[in-house]
Amino acid sequence: MTYEQLIGRHKSEIDTPALLLDMDVAEANIRRMAEFFRGRECKLRPHAKTHKLPRIARRQLEAGAVGITCAKLGEARVFQEAGIGSILIANEIVGVTKIRALVRLMCEGDVTVCVESLENAADLSAAAAEGGVVAPILVEVNVGLNRCGVPPGKPALELVRGISRLPNLRFCGLMGYEGGLFLKNLEEKARRCREANRLLVDTRRLIEGDGFEVQIASAGGSNTFALTGTYPGITDVQVGSYVSMDDHNREYGLDYGQAVTVVATVISRPEPGRAVTDAGMKSLSTDAGLPVCVEPGLTVSALNEEHGHLRVHGREIRAGDKIEIIPRHGCTTIPLFDRYFILRRDHVESVAEIRARGASQ
Ligand SMILES: Cc1ncc(COP(=O)(O)O)c(C=O)c1O
């Protein structure tokens, strides 16, 4: 059956393994998050690296987001070509080839990038001058994640002072992602989140005290939005996973609807209590642990490349049966697929190519 012929059909007719997106659930998640932020000082700048789909980004913007976030230049290009206006690349773009490509995107629209060193800022300023643009930038501050970013406080201020002397850059503010803080002890999580937010906002105040305007102080993710999004002085939150959801975020307390699942077929029933599906780790990521089955009585016990091992408890299941599986980590499972089968009430509404899939350059 062609994808066109699948439109309107029940999801059980989709060949497997396949990525399903329940659009009613995704839209409800978008509305719910937007509602949380309505009337607050802090806004949403959803991270599109999770869903990778311009259609969802548009819904997030319609619901009030101030822009979207991307991890990579390639992702930003896909979203810009799809007409998404305001894009933050929450990452450093280094090296002449990439910087020139970034400047080309900046010539086309509103694209902001992070920097953490004066050398990178100088390269960007030079390329922006060549391209005839002024590049909007955020200084990335390391607020405890120990990934990228300049240390908070004085080193960040020194970098802003240096940037202010470069001709083709516009300093717009700070980015300080605190990491997921996947902690079960909620007091500990809140304490560490506030500490990270404090480092960012104190740095903001220090820079403002030196006479620079800080329009943006961007931070946070799906698992910290309620903490970071209410911390005074944070301007926007880069929530990604909440739209599609996954088992990892659910385990750590995020009770949003599960919009994305992987449908698999049982291909073998070698012995009672054991079944094998056609969805292995090339269809379901394992970086955060094993995925879980939607239906009770089935547990994913291991994944090979193209085989999924299930334990079957107290229920019947046969070769040919289809089962739905909740990804353990949506951000790394979604880009394993070329397309989403978009569902409404269990029927295929459309088939959407995941164009930002593989856009890791
Ligand atoms: C820079 C940045 N912002 C925000 C996020 C939040 O993403 P999520 O909401 O999926 O946890 C991430 C996740 O890796 C990130 O790297």
The ligand as a Gaussian input file, in Angstrom:
#p B3LYP/6-31G(d) Opt

LIG

0 1
 C       20.579000      23.287000      24.878000
 C       19.394000      22.470000      25.284000
 N       18.278000      23.103000      25.650000
 C       17.187000      22.430000      26.043000
 C       17.164000      21.047000      26.072000
 C       15.915000      20.397000      26.611000
 O       15.405000      19.370000      25.932000
 P       14.255000      18.459000      26.566000
 O       13.104000      19.344000      26.839000
 O       14.021000      17.469000      25.491000
 O       14.803000      17.849000      27.816000
 C       18.317000      20.339000      25.683000
 C       18.328000      18.868000      25.706000
 O       19.262000      18.186000      25.429000
 C       19.458000      21.068000      25.283000
 O       20.594000      20.457000      24.920000

